[in-house]
Amino acid sequence: MSIIFQSLGRTVAAGVALLVLILFGAGLGGDLHLIGMRWLHAMAGVMWVGLLWYFNFVQIPSMPKIPDEQKPAIGKVIAPTALFWFRWAALATVVTGLAIAFAAGYLVPALTLTAGVRTIGIGMWLALAMAFNVWFIIWPNQKKALGIVQVEPAEKAAAARFAMLTSRFNTMLSIPMLYCMIAQGNGG
């Protein structure tokens, strides 16, 4: 059994296999297309917001406490990998969310904030703003801050600060966004 947990790929595959066993073993199939899209949306969203909160609640506050000789491990290994998953999870969350709204027939009413789907529409707009920030503000500035793109030290420091402030802005937006996503399906 321990061989499953020695590889992330095998661990994820085992989780998917367990899900299939639960779905079909307990007769919980249902509309697998829409449920599957919602599941993918939730999985991507958990990764996206989880990494957003990791950056803001763990990595950023911990950086001043890390000795200078150990900081390259964060900047050269951990942060680029986390940012890879962060930005692709943001895109996957948006794409699956829009696909769900389209398939369920409420995409345009939600985006135009029509009564009945206004709450999810607000959540969608918040998520779209957050995803824009990830791809067009945070990631380009993080590339400078991490040295992936070479810039002068002053520009590197300014880019790091701007990326951090935008990440904090996204953390703020994530609170009402998550509420709107949950509230719509629960009478909100």
Phi, psi and omega in degrees: 000325184296338178298330178298320187270000178273353180225129178298319179301314179293324178297314179295317178299320178295322177296318178294317178298319178297319177300314180299316177300317180295314182299310186272329178291326180260003180066038184258023185307293182065202178281087187298332180295304182289319178296319178298319177294320178295321178297313178299320178298314179295317180298313180295319180296320177297318179295315182298303183290326176300315178290321176303313181288327174301312180302314187278328182263340185240297189294307183299311180293335182277338185304317179296338182273349183274130177301144184307322182290344179262346183297327178302331178297323178289308186290331184259339185238299188289308184298314179299321178292315179297320179292328175300306181294325180300308184287323179286329174293323177299313180296315180298321179298314181295313182297313180292323177297315178294322178296319177297312181299321178293311182297325181274355174084017181239016183300302183294314177301322180292315181292336177264009176056043178289143178305145182099326177230019182298320183298311179294327178297317176298316177300320179295316179296320177298316179296320178297318177297317180296317180295320175303313180301318180301308188280326189249352177235302185296306184298311178300323179285325176294325177300322176289314183297325182271356179083011176291323172248126183281125176219170177295153181306321180294320179291325178298315179294319179294321179295318179299316180294317181294319177298318179296315180296322178291323176296320176296320177300316178296323177299317177299313181295330183296333182292305176291329179299313180296321177300312181298320180296321181280319186296322184303318181277359183233034175082013184267000000 
